[in-house]
Amino acid sequence: MEKKLPEIIRANEKNKEQIKSVLKLGFSNDDLLRWVFPSADSFLKSFDIWMEEFSKESFKNNIVFSEKNFHGSSLWHPPGFEFDESVLHSTFEFIPENRLEDALQFFEEFSEYHPKDSWYLAFIAVDPSKQGSGIGSFILKEALKMIDEKNEKAYLEASSERNMSLYERHGFECMGKIQINDSPPAFPMIRESKN
């Protein structure tokens, strides 16, 4: 039997809980986010707030790409959008006190790399039980097709070295490495416009 390729859709607000759920599953073992929120309850509480806030602009602009059964999803922000990080302040209480300053510095360094004239891949994840089936690659490919049609750039932050290879296969290049004290490293990446 021939394996069926993942079908990618643009999800809307009525799919919000499915999108948030798969992203939460996918990021539950993310090195960087679990460094920020090491306990399970702090991660789950905080990630719910993060997904609520990060998804608003994505849904507003119809740029939530998902596998049709919600086994994977991505949230994008359009060029020029400036995320109001103050909406996340309520989650800072869940960051261990001895790590708060480093975590805030980490996020500040991300913002220094982030080009304002680029599409921003805020989050992409696949249900761990479906990883390795190409879903993440197909989601990324569909979004990049839209960006290429506009002849614009894309930016993301790879939260681990193992994720970088997926992004490199799709034309992203590493801009640098961010690591603060005992944090895991993360890698800002850019994909130039296809002239």
C-alpha positions in Angstrom: 0.0 0.0 0.0 1.4 3.4 -1.0 2.0 5.8 1.8 -0.2 8.9 1.6 1.6 12.2 1.7 0.6 14.7 4.5 -2.1 17.2 3.4 -1.4 20.7 4.6 -4.2 23.2 5.3 -4.5 26.7 6.7 -6.2 26.3 10.0 -8.6 28.9 11.5 -9.8 30.0 14.9 -12.2 27.0 15.2 -9.2 24.8 15.2 -7.4 26.7 17.9 -7.5 24.0 20.6 -6.2 21.4 18.2 -3.4 23.7 17.1 -2.5 24.5 20.7 -2.6 20.9 21.7 -0.2 19.6 19.0 2.2 22.4 19.6 2.1 21.7 23.3 2.8 18.0 22.7 5.6 18.8 20.3 7.3 21.3 22.6 6.9 19.3 25.8 10.4 17.9 25.4 12.0 21.0 23.8 15.4 21.6 25.5 15.1 25.4 25.5 11.5 25.7 26.7 12.0 23.1 29.4 15.1 24.9 30.6 12.9 28.0 30.9 10.0 26.1 32.5 11.5 22.9 34.0 8.6 21.6 35.9 5.7 19.9 34.0 3.0 22.1 35.6 4.9 25.4 35.0 5.5 24.4 31.4 1.8 23.4 30.8 0.4 26.6 32.4 2.9 28.9 30.7 2.7 27.3 27.3 -1.1 27.7 27.2 -0.7 31.4 27.7 2.1 31.6 25.2 0.0 29.7 22.6 -3.0 31.9 23.2 -0.9 35.1 22.7 1.3 33.9 19.8 -1.6 32.5 17.9 -3.6 35.7 17.8 -1.7 37.3 15.0 -1.3 34.0 13.1 -5.0 33.4 13.0 -5.7 37.0 12.2 -3.5 36.8 9.1 -4.5 33.3 8.1 -1.0 31.9 8.5 -1.5 28.9 10.7 -0.3 26.0 8.6 -1.3 22.5 9.8 -1.5 18.9 8.8 -5.2 18.3 8.1 -5.6 15.9 11.0 -3.6 18.3 13.3 -0.7 16.0 13.7 1.5 19.0 13.3 1.2 22.8 13.0 3.0 26.1 12.7 2.4 29.7 13.8 3.8 32.5 11.6 3.9 36.2 12.1 4.0 38.6 9.1 6.8 41.0 8.4 6.7 44.2 10.5 4.6 42.7 13.3 6.0 43.4 16.7 5.0 41.0 19.4 4.1 42.6 22.7 6.1 40.5 25.1 4.5 42.1 28.1 1.5 39.7 27.6 3.8 36.9 28.7 4.9 38.5 32.0 2.4 36.5 34.0 4.4 33.4 33.0 7.7 34.8 34.4 6.7 33.7 37.9 7.1 30.1 36.7 10.7 30.6 35.6 13.1 29.5 38.4 14.3 32.6 40.3 18.0 31.7 39.7 17.3 31.4 35.9 15.0 34.4 35.3 17.7 36.9 34.4 19.4 34.5 32.0 16.0 33.6 30.4 15.2 37.3 29.8 18.6 37.9 28.4 18.1 34.9 26.1 14.9 36.4 24.7 16.5 39.8 24.3 19.3 38.3 22.2 16.6 36.6 20.0 15.1 40.0 19.4 18.4 41.5 18.3 18.7 38.9 15.6 15.1 39.1 14.5 14.8 41.0 11.2 11.6 43.1 11.1 11.2 42.7 7.3 10.9 38.9 7.5 8.1 36.3 8.0 8.7 34.8 11.5 8.1 31.2 12.2 7.2 31.5 15.9 6.4 27.8 16.5 6.3 24.6 14.5 5.9 21.2 16.0 4.7 17.7 15.2 3.0 15.2 17.6 5.9 13.1 18.9 4.0 9.9 17.9 4.0 11.2 14.2 7.5 12.6 14.0 9.7 11.3 11.3 6.8 11.0 8.8 7.6 14.2 6.9 4.8 16.3 8.4 7.1 19.1 9.6 8.8 19.3 6.3 5.5 19.5 4.4 4.1 22.2 6.8 7.3 24.2 6.3 7.3 23.7 2.5 3.7 25.0 2.2 4.4 28.2 4.2 7.7 28.8 2.3 5.8 28.5 -1.0 3.6 31.4 0.1 6.6 33.4 1.2 8.5 32.7 -2.0 5.5 33.9 -4.1 5.8 37.2 -2.3 9.6 37.2 -2.8 10.2 37.8 0.9 12.5 36.5 3.7 11.7 34.1 6.5 13.3 33.9 10.0 13.1 31.4 12.8 14.9 30.3 15.9 16.0 26.7 16.0 15.8 25.5 19.6 18.2 22.7 19.1 21.0 21.6 16.7 19.0 18.5 15.7 16.2 20.8 14.3 18.6 22.8 12.3 19.0 20.2 9.6 15.3 20.4 8.7 15.5 24.1 8.3 18.8 24.0 6.4 17.2 21.6 3.9 14.6 24.3 3.2 17.2 27.0 2.6 17.7 28.5 6.1 21.1 29.6 7.1 22.4 29.9 10.7 23.0 33.5 11.8 24.6 32.7 15.1 24.4 30.8 18.4 22.8 32.0 21.6 23.7 30.4 24.9 23.5 32.0 28.3 25.3 30.3 31.1 23.7 26.8 31.6 21.1 27.3 28.9 20.9 24.9 25.9 22.0 26.7 22.7 19.6 28.1 20.2 20.2 29.2 16.6 18.7 32.2 14.8 18.2 31.3 11.1 17.4 33.3 8.0 16.1 32.3 4.6 16.7 35.0 2.1 14.1 35.9 -0.5 14.3 33.9 -3.8 15.1 36.5 -6.4 
